[in-house]
């Protein structure tokens, strides 16, 4: 390795890991939706088709928001893809409906009241 050469940063981001619908568990989904910020993120994405992390952060610190997005991804509620250095999020509504019919709609309708 030649230390005189400037370091070149690899700007490509690794794709996120997402569980398959068969791996969704009711406990993880309900836990993910038990936090007010995560519920607000899901509610926003139920209206918008997709949104960036900065559009959904609610003015919270990046470290806190990253944790909430990870919990939502791990539960299966959220799909995050990379577009350059931007994370694009979308709700996995059809997969959630397939695994737990009516659950997401019931929770979102109660949260809206």
C-alpha positions in Angstrom: 0.0 0.0 0.0 1.4 3.3 -1.0 0.8 5.8 1.8 1.7 8.8 -0.3 -1.4 8.3 -2.5 -4.5 10.0 -1.2 -7.1 7.7 0.2 -10.1 7.2 -2.0 -13.3 6.9 -0.2 -15.7 4.3 -1.5 -19.0 6.1 -1.7 -21.1 3.1 -2.6 -23.4 2.1 0.2 -24.1 -1.5 1.1 -27.8 -2.4 0.6 -29.9 -2.9 3.7 -31.0 -6.4 4.8 -34.8 -6.9 4.9 -36.6 -9.9 6.3 -38.8 -12.0 4.0 -42.6 -11.9 4.7 -42.3 -15.4 6.2 -39.8 -14.0 8.8 -42.2 -11.3 10.0 -43.3 -11.9 13.6 -46.3 -10.3 15.3 -44.1 -9.4 18.3 -41.6 -7.4 16.2 -44.3 -5.6 14.3 -46.2 -4.6 17.4 -42.9 -3.6 19.1 -41.9 -1.5 16.2 -45.3 0.3 16.2 -45.3 0.9 20.0 -43.0 3.9 19.7 -44.7 7.2 18.8 -42.0 8.3 16.3 -41.9 4.9 14.5 -45.7 5.0 14.4 -45.6 8.5 12.9 -43.1 7.4 10.3 -45.3 4.5 9.3 -48.3 6.8 9.2 -46.5 9.2 6.9 -45.4 6.4 4.6 -49.0 5.1 4.5 -50.0 8.4 2.8 -46.8 9.0 0.8 -45.5 6.2 -1.5 -41.9 6.8 -0.4 -39.8 9.4 1.5 -36.2 10.0 2.4 -35.0 9.7 6.0 -34.6 13.4 6.4 -38.2 13.9 5.4 -39.3 11.6 8.2 -36.9 12.4 11.0 -39.1 14.7 13.0 -36.1 16.9 13.8 -34.5 14.2 15.9 -30.8 13.4 16.0 -29.5 11.2 13.2 -28.3 8.5 15.7 -31.8 8.2 17.2 -33.6 8.2 13.9 -31.2 5.6 12.5 -32.2 3.3 15.4 -35.9 3.8 14.7 -35.5 3.1 11.0 -33.5 -0.1 11.8 -36.3 -1.3 14.1 -38.9 -0.7 11.4 -36.7 -2.5 8.8 -36.0 -5.5 11.1 -39.8 -5.9 11.8 -40.5 -6.0 8.0 -42.6 -2.8 8.0 -40.1 -0.7 6.1 -38.0 -1.2 2.9 -35.0 1.1 2.5 -33.1 1.5 -0.7 -30.1 3.6 -1.6 -30.1 6.3 -4.2 -26.6 7.7 -4.2 -26.2 8.9 -0.6 -29.9 9.2 0.0 -32.0 6.5 1.7 -35.4 6.0 0.2 -38.0 4.4 2.4 -41.3 2.8 1.6 -43.9 0.9 3.6 -44.1 -2.8 2.8 -47.9 -2.7 3.0 -48.7 -5.6 0.6 -46.2 -7.9 2.3 -47.6 -7.0 5.7 -51.2 -7.5 4.4 -50.2 -10.9 3.1 -48.6 -12.0 6.4 -51.0 -10.3 8.8 -54.3 -9.4 7.0 -55.9 -6.2 8.2 -53.4 -5.6 11.0 -51.7 -2.5 9.6 -54.9 -0.9 8.5 -56.5 -1.5 11.9 -53.5 0.1 13.7 -53.3 3.0 11.4 -57.0 3.8 11.6 -56.9 3.8 15.4 -53.7 5.9 15.4 -55.4 8.5 13.2 -58.3 9.0 15.7 
